[in-house]
């Protein structure tokens, strides 16, 4: 059984591309935080930026864990 999306195809393609770009940018920012690329720049409050990035990474992992635990598993 297939369901049709109420959005036209070009809009769905644009949304899919936008989603891919946003996830790519967020992934790169997480990588940069983990590598410490924002460290050492006091004029842009890099320590705060690094702390906020680590909190965001931890929250994302926690949310992914909760979502995974709530979905039905085949092995039960």
ChimeraX attribute file (.defattr): number of C-alpha atoms within 10 A of each C-alpha:
attribute: neighborCount
match mode: 1-to-1
recipient: residues
	/A:1	2
	/A:2	4
	/A:3	5
	/A:4	6
	/A:5	8
	/A:6	7
	/A:7	9
	/A:8	9
	/A:9	10
	/A:10	9
	/A:11	10
	/A:12	13
	/A:13	12
	/A:14	11
	/A:15	12
	/A:16	12
	/A:17	12
	/A:18	12
	/A:19	12
	/A:20	12
	/A:21	12
	/A:22	12
	/A:23	12
	/A:24	12
	/A:25	12
	/A:26	13
	/A:27	13
	/A:28	12
	/A:29	16
	/A:30	17
	/A:31	14
	/A:32	15
	/A:33	20
	/A:34	14
	/A:35	10
	/A:36	13
	/A:37	13
	/A:38	18
	/A:39	16
	/A:40	11
	/A:41	10
	/A:42	10
	/A:43	6
	/A:44	11
	/A:45	12
	/A:46	17
	/A:47	15
	/A:48	13
	/A:49	14
	/A:50	19
	/A:51	12
	/A:52	13
	/A:53	18
	/A:54	15
	/A:55	12
	/A:56	13
	/A:57	19
	/A:58	12
	/A:59	12
	/A:60	12
	/A:61	12
	/A:62	12
	/A:63	12
	/A:64	11
	/A:65	11
	/A:66	11
	/A:67	10
	/A:68	11
	/A:69	10
	/A:70	8
	/A:71	8
	/A:72	8
	/A:73	8
	/A:74	5
	/A:75	4
	/A:76	4
